[in-house]
Each structure stands twice: as structure tokens, then as C-alpha cells.
Amino acid sequence: MYAIAKADGVIQQEEKDAMKDLLKEHPWAEQINWSFEYEASKEKSVDEVYNKVISYCKHYGPAPQYDEFIKAMEIVAEAAGGRDESENNIIESFSADLIKKFQRDMDLLSER
């Protein structure tokens, strides 16, 4: 969500508010908010955070939570005047990168 909020160069309050509202009842809300604030305090680039998240997800493997991640990114992206091209690119890349990785893994398993 940090990468989406920062995609246009500025984290807007509406994006932070949307994220906090989305996470109100989430069991990992505290950890997610901490992570967001940590990345913001370090002024990490969108690419740096995106690559870290994708690397973690690829290592973790397929998980149903990725759909939840994508929906959360869409909500944060819509929060401040709708999605822009950079936000759309991140959301599309996230899905495509994971699908490509997991499809490659499945292909390798089926070759055995």
C-alpha cells in the first residue's frame, strides 16, 4: 500500500485515511500500519518497496491473501481523486509478476 500511495510522488492524507479505514478490523492492522510508516519515514522509493514486497511474496509462495492485497491497493489508489497511470501500473505489475513466477514454478513441477 505504501508503493501505491507514493506512486504519484506524494502520500496524500486521503490515501492514509482509506488504508486505516480498510484495516480497522484487520488482524494485522498494527503491523501493516507500522510497516507503512517505517517505509515513509525512510523515504523509500516506490521501486525499492515494490521489489521488496514482490521478493517476499515470491519466496512465500501462492497465497489467497494476494487478492486481498490487490483490493487494498485499489482502494488506496482510488482514495485521492481516482487511480492514475503509475498506480495502475503497480497493481497490474503485482498481479503479473506473481502469476508469472507461480506459473513458472508449476511448469517446473509438471516437468518432473
Chimera marker file (.cmm) of the C-alpha trace (Angstrom):
<marker_set name="trace">
<marker id="1" x="0.000" y="0.000" z="0.000" r="1" g="1" b="0" radius="0.5"/>
<marker id="2" x="2.978" y="2.305" z="0.566" r="1" g="1" b="0" radius="0.5"/>
<marker id="3" x="4.045" y="1.855" z="-3.061" r="1" g="1" b="0" radius="0.5"/>
<marker id="4" x="0.550" y="2.749" z="-4.282" r="1" g="1" b="0" radius="0.5"/>
<marker id="5" x="0.255" y="5.782" z="-2.002" r="1" g="1" b="0" radius="0.5"/>
<marker id="6" x="3.717" y="7.012" z="-3.018" r="1" g="1" b="0" radius="0.5"/>
<marker id="7" x="3.337" y="6.194" z="-6.737" r="1" g="1" b="0" radius="0.5"/>
<marker id="8" x="2.401" y="9.759" z="-7.690" r="1" g="1" b="0" radius="0.5"/>
<marker id="9" x="5.256" y="11.154" z="-5.601" r="1" g="1" b="0" radius="0.5"/>
<marker id="10" x="3.239" y="12.276" z="-2.573" r="1" g="1" b="0" radius="0.5"/>
<marker id="11" x="1.427" y="10.275" z="0.099" r="1" g="1" b="0" radius="0.5"/>
<marker id="12" x="-1.902" y="12.025" z="0.472" r="1" g="1" b="0" radius="0.5"/>
<marker id="13" x="-3.923" y="12.081" z="3.681" r="1" g="1" b="0" radius="0.5"/>
<marker id="14" x="-6.926" y="10.583" z="1.858" r="1" g="1" b="0" radius="0.5"/>
<marker id="15" x="-4.807" y="7.544" z="0.995" r="1" g="1" b="0" radius="0.5"/>
<marker id="16" x="-3.676" y="7.109" z="4.602" r="1" g="1" b="0" radius="0.5"/>
<marker id="17" x="-7.251" y="7.527" z="5.819" r="1" g="1" b="0" radius="0.5"/>
<marker id="18" x="-8.519" y="4.938" z="3.320" r="1" g="1" b="0" radius="0.5"/>
<marker id="19" x="-5.847" y="2.498" z="4.424" r="1" g="1" b="0" radius="0.5"/>
<marker id="20" x="-6.619" y="2.967" z="8.121" r="1" g="1" b="0" radius="0.5"/>
<marker id="21" x="-10.347" y="2.581" z="7.473" r="1" g="1" b="0" radius="0.5"/>
<marker id="22" x="-9.711" y="-0.563" z="5.431" r="1" g="1" b="0" radius="0.5"/>
<marker id="23" x="-7.563" y="-2.046" z="8.186" r="1" g="1" b="0" radius="0.5"/>
<marker id="24" x="-9.832" y="-1.192" z="11.140" r="1" g="1" b="0" radius="0.5"/>
<marker id="25" x="-10.781" y="-4.807" z="11.813" r="1" g="1" b="0" radius="0.5"/>
<marker id="26" x="-7.806" y="-6.481" z="10.141" r="1" g="1" b="0" radius="0.5"/>
<marker id="27" x="-5.845" y="-8.806" z="12.439" r="1" g="1" b="0" radius="0.5"/>
<marker id="28" x="-2.529" y="-7.468" z="11.117" r="1" g="1" b="0" radius="0.5"/>
<marker id="29" x="-3.527" y="-3.796" z="11.095" r="1" g="1" b="0" radius="0.5"/>
<marker id="30" x="-0.899" y="-2.739" z="13.603" r="1" g="1" b="0" radius="0.5"/>
<marker id="31" x="1.925" y="-4.448" z="11.708" r="1" g="1" b="0" radius="0.5"/>
<marker id="32" x="0.733" y="-3.146" z="8.338" r="1" g="1" b="0" radius="0.5"/>
<marker id="33" x="0.448" y="0.430" z="9.631" r="1" g="1" b="0" radius="0.5"/>
<marker id="34" x="3.871" y="0.160" z="11.270" r="1" g="1" b="0" radius="0.5"/>
<marker id="35" x="5.409" y="-1.078" z="8.023" r="1" g="1" b="0" radius="0.5"/>
<marker id="36" x="3.772" y="1.734" z="6.041" r="1" g="1" b="0" radius="0.5"/>
<marker id="37" x="5.032" y="4.377" z="8.468" r="1" g="1" b="0" radius="0.5"/>
<marker id="38" x="8.504" y="2.809" z="8.563" r="1" g="1" b="0" radius="0.5"/>
<marker id="39" x="8.853" y="2.943" z="4.773" r="1" g="1" b="0" radius="0.5"/>
<marker id="40" x="7.547" y="6.513" z="4.762" r="1" g="1" b="0" radius="0.5"/>
<marker id="41" x="9.971" y="7.596" z="7.493" r="1" g="1" b="0" radius="0.5"/>
<marker id="42" x="12.873" y="6.165" z="5.482" r="1" g="1" b="0" radius="0.5"/>
<marker id="43" x="11.532" y="7.844" z="2.331" r="1" g="1" b="0" radius="0.5"/>
<marker id="44" x="11.933" y="4.597" z="0.415" r="1" g="1" b="0" radius="0.5"/>
<marker id="45" x="11.375" y="4.728" z="-3.309" r="1" g="1" b="0" radius="0.5"/>
<marker id="46" x="8.359" y="3.056" z="-4.872" r="1" g="1" b="0" radius="0.5"/>
<marker id="47" x="10.618" y="0.662" z="-6.785" r="1" g="1" b="0" radius="0.5"/>
<marker id="48" x="12.574" y="-0.295" z="-3.673" r="1" g="1" b="0" radius="0.5"/>
<marker id="49" x="9.448" y="-1.130" z="-1.667" r="1" g="1" b="0" radius="0.5"/>
<marker id="50" x="7.723" y="-2.825" z="-4.595" r="1" g="1" b="0" radius="0.5"/>
<marker id="51" x="10.739" y="-5.055" z="-5.224" r="1" g="1" b="0" radius="0.5"/>
<marker id="52" x="10.970" y="-5.949" z="-1.533" r="1" g="1" b="0" radius="0.5"/>
<marker id="53" x="7.282" y="-6.921" z="-1.401" r="1" g="1" b="0" radius="0.5"/>
<marker id="54" x="7.406" y="-8.918" z="-4.647" r="1" g="1" b="0" radius="0.5"/>
<marker id="55" x="10.526" y="-10.724" z="-3.480" r="1" g="1" b="0" radius="0.5"/>
<marker id="56" x="8.833" y="-11.640" z="-0.203" r="1" g="1" b="0" radius="0.5"/>
<marker id="57" x="5.660" y="-12.834" z="-1.961" r="1" g="1" b="0" radius="0.5"/>
<marker id="58" x="7.636" y="-14.935" z="-4.429" r="1" g="1" b="0" radius="0.5"/>
<marker id="59" x="9.542" y="-16.513" z="-1.561" r="1" g="1" b="0" radius="0.5"/>
<marker id="60" x="6.353" y="-17.057" z="0.480" r="1" g="1" b="0" radius="0.5"/>
<marker id="61" x="4.595" y="-18.735" z="-2.422" r="1" g="1" b="0" radius="0.5"/>
<marker id="62" x="0.993" y="-18.680" z="-3.625" r="1" g="1" b="0" radius="0.5"/>
<marker id="63" x="-1.481" y="-17.393" z="-1.045" r="1" g="1" b="0" radius="0.5"/>
<marker id="64" x="-5.130" y="-16.323" z="-1.077" r="1" g="1" b="0" radius="0.5"/>
<marker id="65" x="-4.138" y="-13.066" z="0.661" r="1" g="1" b="0" radius="0.5"/>
<marker id="66" x="-2.760" y="-11.688" z="-2.613" r="1" g="1" b="0" radius="0.5"/>
<marker id="67" x="-6.310" y="-10.986" z="-3.786" r="1" g="1" b="0" radius="0.5"/>
<marker id="68" x="-6.809" y="-9.028" z="-0.571" r="1" g="1" b="0" radius="0.5"/>
<marker id="69" x="-3.563" y="-7.111" z="-1.249" r="1" g="1" b="0" radius="0.5"/>
<marker id="70" x="-4.767" y="-6.155" z="-4.726" r="1" g="1" b="0" radius="0.5"/>
<marker id="71" x="-8.167" y="-4.989" z="-3.444" r="1" g="1" b="0" radius="0.5"/>
<marker id="72" x="-6.417" y="-2.922" z="-0.756" r="1" g="1" b="0" radius="0.5"/>
<marker id="73" x="-4.133" y="-1.335" z="-3.359" r="1" g="1" b="0" radius="0.5"/>
<marker id="74" x="-7.175" y="-0.474" z="-5.483" r="1" g="1" b="0" radius="0.5"/>
<marker id="75" x="-8.947" y="1.162" z="-2.526" r="1" g="1" b="0" radius="0.5"/>
<marker id="76" x="-5.896" y="3.242" z="-1.587" r="1" g="1" b="0" radius="0.5"/>
<marker id="77" x="-5.348" y="4.226" z="-5.233" r="1" g="1" b="0" radius="0.5"/>
<marker id="78" x="-8.964" y="5.397" z="-5.584" r="1" g="1" b="0" radius="0.5"/>
<marker id="79" x="-8.887" y="7.400" z="-2.340" r="1" g="1" b="0" radius="0.5"/>
<marker id="80" x="-7.331" y="10.619" z="-3.636" r="1" g="1" b="0" radius="0.5"/>
<marker id="81" x="-9.064" y="11.537" z="-6.859" r="1" g="1" b="0" radius="0.5"/>
<marker id="82" x="-9.010" y="8.139" z="-8.518" r="1" g="1" b="0" radius="0.5"/>
<marker id="83" x="-6.249" y="5.988" z="-9.922" r="1" g="1" b="0" radius="0.5"/>
<marker id="84" x="-3.516" y="7.375" z="-12.100" r="1" g="1" b="0" radius="0.5"/>
<marker id="85" x="-1.299" y="5.557" z="-14.585" r="1" g="1" b="0" radius="0.5"/>
<marker id="86" x="1.529" y="4.901" z="-12.108" r="1" g="1" b="0" radius="0.5"/>
<marker id="87" x="-0.884" y="3.333" z="-9.618" r="1" g="1" b="0" radius="0.5"/>
<marker id="88" x="-2.472" y="1.197" z="-12.326" r="1" g="1" b="0" radius="0.5"/>
<marker id="89" x="0.974" y="0.034" z="-13.412" r="1" g="1" b="0" radius="0.5"/>
<marker id="90" x="1.864" y="-1.096" z="-9.892" r="1" g="1" b="0" radius="0.5"/>
<marker id="91" x="-1.385" y="-3.011" z="-9.444" r="1" g="1" b="0" radius="0.5"/>
<marker id="92" x="-1.060" y="-4.682" z="-12.849" r="1" g="1" b="0" radius="0.5"/>
<marker id="93" x="2.633" y="-5.461" z="-12.307" r="1" g="1" b="0" radius="0.5"/>
<marker id="94" x="1.976" y="-7.015" z="-8.902" r="1" g="1" b="0" radius="0.5"/>
<marker id="95" x="-0.524" y="-9.457" z="-10.390" r="1" g="1" b="0" radius="0.5"/>
<marker id="96" x="1.539" y="-10.171" z="-13.496" r="1" g="1" b="0" radius="0.5"/>
<marker id="97" x="4.809" y="-10.680" z="-11.593" r="1" g="1" b="0" radius="0.5"/>
<marker id="98" x="3.252" y="-13.169" z="-9.192" r="1" g="1" b="0" radius="0.5"/>
<marker id="99" x="1.338" y="-15.046" z="-11.880" r="1" g="1" b="0" radius="0.5"/>
<marker id="100" x="4.488" y="-15.325" z="-13.985" r="1" g="1" b="0" radius="0.5"/>
<marker id="101" x="6.538" y="-16.624" z="-11.038" r="1" g="1" b="0" radius="0.5"/>
<marker id="102" x="3.983" y="-19.138" z="-9.835" r="1" g="1" b="0" radius="0.5"/>
<marker id="103" x="3.199" y="-20.349" z="-13.356" r="1" g="1" b="0" radius="0.5"/>
<marker id="104" x="6.912" y="-20.949" z="-13.915" r="1" g="1" b="0" radius="0.5"/>
<marker id="105" x="7.029" y="-22.919" z="-10.657" r="1" g="1" b="0" radius="0.5"/>
<marker id="106" x="4.037" y="-25.015" z="-11.713" r="1" g="1" b="0" radius="0.5"/>
<marker id="107" x="5.614" y="-25.677" z="-15.111" r="1" g="1" b="0" radius="0.5"/>
<marker id="108" x="8.811" y="-26.863" z="-13.445" r="1" g="1" b="0" radius="0.5"/>
<marker id="109" x="6.858" y="-29.179" z="-11.149" r="1" g="1" b="0" radius="0.5"/>
<marker id="110" x="4.896" y="-30.663" z="-14.020" r="1" g="1" b="0" radius="0.5"/>
<marker id="111" x="8.124" y="-31.404" z="-15.923" r="1" g="1" b="0" radius="0.5"/>
<marker id="112" x="9.334" y="-33.653" z="-13.122" r="1" g="1" b="0" radius="0.5"/>
<link id1="1" id2="2" r="1" g="1" b="0" radius="0.2"/>
<link id1="2" id2="3" r="1" g="1" b="0" radius="0.2"/>
<link id1="3" id2="4" r="1" g="1" b="0" radius="0.2"/>
<link id1="4" id2="5" r="1" g="1" b="0" radius="0.2"/>
<link id1="5" id2="6" r="1" g="1" b="0" radius="0.2"/>
<link id1="6" id2="7" r="1" g="1" b="0" radius="0.2"/>
<link id1="7" id2="8" r="1" g="1" b="0" radius="0.2"/>
<link id1="8" id2="9" r="1" g="1" b="0" radius="0.2"/>
<link id1="9" id2="10" r="1" g="1" b="0" radius="0.2"/>
<link id1="10" id2="11" r="1" g="1" b="0" radius="0.2"/>
<link id1="11" id2="12" r="1" g="1" b="0" radius="0.2"/>
<link id1="12" id2="13" r="1" g="1" b="0" radius="0.2"/>
<link id1="13" id2="14" r="1" g="1" b="0" radius="0.2"/>
<link id1="14" id2="15" r="1" g="1" b="0" radius="0.2"/>
<link id1="15" id2="16" r="1" g="1" b="0" radius="0.2"/>
<link id1="16" id2="17" r="1" g="1" b="0" radius="0.2"/>
<link id1="17" id2="18" r="1" g="1" b="0" radius="0.2"/>
<link id1="18" id2="19" r="1" g="1" b="0" radius="0.2"/>
<link id1="19" id2="20" r="1" g="1" b="0" radius="0.2"/>
<link id1="20" id2="21" r="1" g="1" b="0" radius="0.2"/>
<link id1="21" id2="22" r="1" g="1" b="0" radius="0.2"/>
<link id1="22" id2="23" r="1" g="1" b="0" radius="0.2"/>
<link id1="23" id2="24" r="1" g="1" b="0" radius="0.2"/>
<link id1="24" id2="25" r="1" g="1" b="0" radius="0.2"/>
<link id1="25" id2="26" r="1" g="1" b="0" radius="0.2"/>
<link id1="26" id2="27" r="1" g="1" b="0" radius="0.2"/>
<link id1="27" id2="28" r="1" g="1" b="0" radius="0.2"/>
<link id1="28" id2="29" r="1" g="1" b="0" radius="0.2"/>
<link id1="29" id2="30" r="1" g="1" b="0" radius="0.2"/>
<link id1="30" id2="31" r="1" g="1" b="0" radius="0.2"/>
<link id1="31" id2="32" r="1" g="1" b="0" radius="0.2"/>
<link id1="32" id2="33" r="1" g="1" b="0" radius="0.2"/>
<link id1="33" id2="34" r="1" g="1" b="0" radius="0.2"/>
<link id1="34" id2="35" r="1" g="1" b="0" radius="0.2"/>
<link id1="35" id2="36" r="1" g="1" b="0" radius="0.2"/>
<link id1="36" id2="37" r="1" g="1" b="0" radius="0.2"/>
<link id1="37" id2="38" r="1" g="1" b="0" radius="0.2"/>
<link id1="38" id2="39" r="1" g="1" b="0" radius="0.2"/>
<link id1="39" id2="40" r="1" g="1" b="0" radius="0.2"/>
<link id1="40" id2="41" r="1" g="1" b="0" radius="0.2"/>
<link id1="41" id2="42" r="1" g="1" b="0" radius="0.2"/>
<link id1="42" id2="43" r="1" g="1" b="0" radius="0.2"/>
<link id1="43" id2="44" r="1" g="1" b="0" radius="0.2"/>
<link id1="44" id2="45" r="1" g="1" b="0" radius="0.2"/>
<link id1="45" id2="46" r="1" g="1" b="0" radius="0.2"/>
<link id1="46" id2="47" r="1" g="1" b="0" radius="0.2"/>
<link id1="47" id2="48" r="1" g="1" b="0" radius="0.2"/>
<link id1="48" id2="49" r="1" g="1" b="0" radius="0.2"/>
<link id1="49" id2="50" r="1" g="1" b="0" radius="0.2"/>
<link id1="50" id2="51" r="1" g="1" b="0" radius="0.2"/>
<link id1="51" id2="52" r="1" g="1" b="0" radius="0.2"/>
<link id1="52" id2="53" r="1" g="1" b="0" radius="0.2"/>
<link id1="53" id2="54" r="1" g="1" b="0" radius="0.2"/>
<link id1="54" id2="55" r="1" g="1" b="0" radius="0.2"/>
<link id1="55" id2="56" r="1" g="1" b="0" radius="0.2"/>
<link id1="56" id2="57" r="1" g="1" b="0" radius="0.2"/>
<link id1="57" id2="58" r="1" g="1" b="0" radius="0.2"/>
<link id1="58" id2="59" r="1" g="1" b="0" radius="0.2"/>
<link id1="59" id2="60" r="1" g="1" b="0" radius="0.2"/>
<link id1="60" id2="61" r="1" g="1" b="0" radius="0.2"/>
<link id1="61" id2="62" r="1" g="1" b="0" radius="0.2"/>
<link id1="62" id2="63" r="1" g="1" b="0" radius="0.2"/>
<link id1="63" id2="64" r="1" g="1" b="0" radius="0.2"/>
<link id1="64" id2="65" r="1" g="1" b="0" radius="0.2"/>
<link id1="65" id2="66" r="1" g="1" b="0" radius="0.2"/>
<link id1="66" id2="67" r="1" g="1" b="0" radius="0.2"/>
<link id1="67" id2="68" r="1" g="1" b="0" radius="0.2"/>
<link id1="68" id2="69" r="1" g="1" b="0" radius="0.2"/>
<link id1="69" id2="70" r="1" g="1" b="0" radius="0.2"/>
<link id1="70" id2="71" r="1" g="1" b="0" radius="0.2"/>
<link id1="71" id2="72" r="1" g="1" b="0" radius="0.2"/>
<link id1="72" id2="73" r="1" g="1" b="0" radius="0.2"/>
<link id1="73" id2="74" r="1" g="1" b="0" radius="0.2"/>
<link id1="74" id2="75" r="1" g="1" b="0" radius="0.2"/>
<link id1="75" id2="76" r="1" g="1" b="0" radius="0.2"/>
<link id1="76" id2="77" r="1" g="1" b="0" radius="0.2"/>
<link id1="77" id2="78" r="1" g="1" b="0" radius="0.2"/>
<link id1="78" id2="79" r="1" g="1" b="0" radius="0.2"/>
<link id1="79" id2="80" r="1" g="1" b="0" radius="0.2"/>
<link id1="80" id2="81" r="1" g="1" b="0" radius="0.2"/>
<link id1="81" id2="82" r="1" g="1" b="0" radius="0.2"/>
<link id1="82" id2="83" r="1" g="1" b="0" radius="0.2"/>
<link id1="83" id2="84" r="1" g="1" b="0" radius="0.2"/>
<link id1="84" id2="85" r="1" g="1" b="0" radius="0.2"/>
<link id1="85" id2="86" r="1" g="1" b="0" radius="0.2"/>
<link id1="86" id2="87" r="1" g="1" b="0" radius="0.2"/>
<link id1="87" id2="88" r="1" g="1" b="0" radius="0.2"/>
<link id1="88" id2="89" r="1" g="1" b="0" radius="0.2"/>
<link id1="89" id2="90" r="1" g="1" b="0" radius="0.2"/>
<link id1="90" id2="91" r="1" g="1" b="0" radius="0.2"/>
<link id1="91" id2="92" r="1" g="1" b="0" radius="0.2"/>
<link id1="92" id2="93" r="1" g="1" b="0" radius="0.2"/>
<link id1="93" id2="94" r="1" g="1" b="0" radius="0.2"/>
<link id1="94" id2="95" r="1" g="1" b="0" radius="0.2"/>
<link id1="95" id2="96" r="1" g="1" b="0" radius="0.2"/>
<link id1="96" id2="97" r="1" g="1" b="0" radius="0.2"/>
<link id1="97" id2="98" r="1" g="1" b="0" radius="0.2"/>
<link id1="98" id2="99" r="1" g="1" b="0" radius="0.2"/>
<link id1="99" id2="100" r="1" g="1" b="0" radius="0.2"/>
<link id1="100" id2="101" r="1" g="1" b="0" radius="0.2"/>
<link id1="101" id2="102" r="1" g="1" b="0" radius="0.2"/>
<link id1="102" id2="103" r="1" g="1" b="0" radius="0.2"/>
<link id1="103" id2="104" r="1" g="1" b="0" radius="0.2"/>
<link id1="104" id2="105" r="1" g="1" b="0" radius="0.2"/>
<link id1="105" id2="106" r="1" g="1" b="0" radius="0.2"/>
<link id1="106" id2="107" r="1" g="1" b="0" radius="0.2"/>
<link id1="107" id2="108" r="1" g="1" b="0" radius="0.2"/>
<link id1="108" id2="109" r="1" g="1" b="0" radius="0.2"/>
<link id1="109" id2="110" r="1" g="1" b="0" radius="0.2"/>
<link id1="110" id2="111" r="1" g="1" b="0" radius="0.2"/>
<link id1="111" id2="112" r="1" g="1" b="0" radius="0.2"/>
</marker_set>
